Amino acid sequence: MASKPLSVYEQQRLKTFRTHLFRWLCGIGCGVLLAWGVSPFVKLGFNATDSVEGTVFLIVKDSVPPKGGLVAFWPPENEFYHNIWFVKYLKGVPGDRVDRQGRLFFINGNYIGTAKPASRGGVALRPSEGGVIPKGFYFVWTPHADSFDSRYAPIGWIPRHRLIGRAFRLL
C-alpha cells in the first residue's frame, strides 16, 4: 500500500517540528550537563590515561564504592601528576592485609600485581609498604602494567578525605 505524498504545508510543519524537537533536546542536554557540572552530588569526569578502560565517567560524590568498584580520587601530590584526579578500582578496604614480597603485592593472600622498578621515562619508583589497611584508608589499583596506584609509595593508601566518589563508566 503506497502512502500519499505530503503536501507542502505538511512538509513545512514536519520540518518545523523536527527543528523544535532538536532545539529542545539540545537545551535539555546542555541543562543536564550544566547541572552535573555544578551539582553537589554528581559530576562528569574525563579520563586521560589508559590505566582504566573508559574515557567519560559519572562520579557520584561522597559515595564509597564496594570493594572492586571504581572510585575517583585526588592522589597525593607527586612528581608525575599535579592537580589531576584518578579513577582506579577499590582493591583494599580497612582491615584488609597488604603484603609485599620484594615488588610483588598481595591483598589478603591474593596476588594482585607487581610494582615496576622504574617509570616509562626511567624514573625510579619506590614500592609502598605492606600492613593492615587502617580505618579511613583504601588501596586503589588497576591491572594495567603502567598503573600508578597504591603499589607505589608516592600514591600509597588513599585517605577517605581524598575520595571524590564512586565512578561509573559512561564511554
N, C-alpha and C positions, 0 to 999 in steps of 0.2 A: 504494500500500500504506500503510495508516494504521498509525501506531505506537500501541502501547498506552500509556495514561496511567501516569505514575509513581505508585507507592504513596507514602503519607505518609512511610514510612521512607526511601525512595529520595529523595524531595524534601528531607528533612532532611539526608541525607548529602551531597547536591549543594550545598545551602546552606552546610553546614559546610566542604566542600572549597573553595568559592569564597571564603569568609571567610578561611580559612587561606592560600590562594593570594594573595589581595590583601595580607594582612599580610606574607607572605614577600617579595613583590615590593616593597612599601613599605620594608621593612627593608633589602633588598639595595640599593634606590635610595638610601636615606639613607647606607648604608655606603659606597657608591661616591662620593657627593658629599662625605662626610667625608674619605675617603681622598684625593680630589682636593684638598681644602682644606688638608690637612697634608702632602701629598706633596712630596718634594724634586724630583720630576720633572715633574709636570703641575699645572696649576691651571685653574680656571674663571674667566673674566673676563666682565664685562658692559660693553658699550659704551654710553655715554650721549650720544654725538653722532651726527650723520648724515653725517659725512665718509666713513665706510666702511659699506658695506651689512652689516647684521647687528647683533644685539644680544648674543648669547651666543657666547663663543669658548672653545675648548680651547687652552691655551697649553702647549707642550712647552718646559719651561725649559731654558736654556743651549743652545738649538739655533738656529743662524742659518739662516733660510730661503734658498732660492736667490733670485737676482735676480728680482724680480717677485712674490715670495711675500709673505704677510702677516707682519708682525713686531710683537710687543708690546714696548714700551719705556717707560722713565721719561724724559720730556723734562726739559731743564734748567728750573730754577725760572724763572718768568716772570710778568709782570703779569696774565696771563689765567687761568692754571691753576696750582693748587697741590695737590701730593700726589695726582695722578691720572695713571694710565698711559694711553698712546695705543696704538691699532692703526693702522698705515699699511702701505703697500706699500714693500718694499725696492727702491728705484728705482736707486740708485747704490751701487756697491761700491768697495773700494780699487782705485785705478788708473784708474777712470772719470774723464773730464773733464767738469766742470760749467762751462758758460759762461753768463754773464748779459749780456744786452744791454738796458740800462735795467731794466725789470721782467720781461722775457721770459727764461725759463730753458730751457737745452738740456743734455742729457746725451749725450756722445759725438756731438754734432751733431744730435741728435733733439730737437725741441721737446717740452717736457713740460708747460708751463703758464706762467701769468703771475702774478706776485706782486701782490696788491692794494695800493693806496696806504694804505688805512685799514680797520680792522675794521668789523664791522656796527654797533658802538657809536660809531664815529667816531674811534677812537684811531689815530694814525699808525702804520703798520707799515714797518719798515726791512727791505729785502730782504737776504738773506745774500750773501756773496761767492762768486765762482767759483774755479776751480782744479782741480787733480788731487786726488781724494779720497785722503788718506793711509791707510796701513795702520792697521787698527783703528778706522776710522770708516765711517759709512754715511749715505747720503742717503735720507730717508724722505719719502713723498709719497702723496697721493690725488688723483684728478681732480676732486674736489668743489671748487666755486668758493670756498667758505669754509674749506677745509682749512688748518689751522695746521701747517705742515710745514717741511721743510728749506729751502724757498724764503725763509723769514723768519729774520732774524738771531737772535731770541730762541730759536729751536729749533736752527738750523744743522745741521751734520753731527753725527750721534749717535755717541759713542764706544762701543766694544764693551761696556764695563762697565755701560752703561745699558740694554742689551738684556735683556729678560726671557726671550724665546724666540720660537719660531715659533708663529704663531696660525692656528687652523683655525676657520672659521665653523661653528657648530652651528645657530643660529637667526638 
